[in-house]
Amino acid sequence: MDHNIFKDLVPNYIEHLTSKETNKQMEHHMEHCEECRLFFNNMKQELTIETRQEQKNEEQSIDAFKKVRIKNRKKIITIILTLLAAFILIMISYYFLFIHMWLADSKDIQTTVTHQGNTVTMIFKTENKDHYLILPSSERPAKGYEDSLLVYEKRNDFSKVATVLQKGTSLTYTFINENTLLLPNGKEHKLTDSDIIQIKYKDKIQKIPLKELYQTEIEQK
């Protein structure tokens, strides 16, 4: 085999790209030619070094890519946790500002009782302009009459309901006469001294006999 042809084929031979017949010829040539054998060994060593360097560079690139991914992942997790914490804080703040309600203190409530014919209206209004009141009533007993009211106060949430209730919330009773109350179902109830309205505030419970409510027009604070 010619020396120049051998040297041209060495790179392919090292990369195992030559045929079996060509391999035999090259190996035979190296057995008898020290110069070509030395050329082969040097080139093989150079290619090995280059291959290792390429592998090292590739590994470094992969490591750098992994580091970037880990760093970006940490950033994403930090952003998500920050947004989640902010969302939770906003929801908690919203709850305490606009959803949470509490029993009102009697000294913060202005109560007005007015009469119009046989209709008596109790109007409850908060002294705090940024709050409004809610009056959920409990179930009435099977015997007698007792209206139990819970006076809840709540911050203004800028809804239509809040706008209306800021002006005051009221409770209306219709009497046939001083001894008879007209119930919501249309039935008449004969009043006794035990028939009362019980108003629960944070600091006290106020009890008003219905007979007294019919006879008295008051404004209290």
Disulfide bonds with the S-S distance in Angstrom:
none
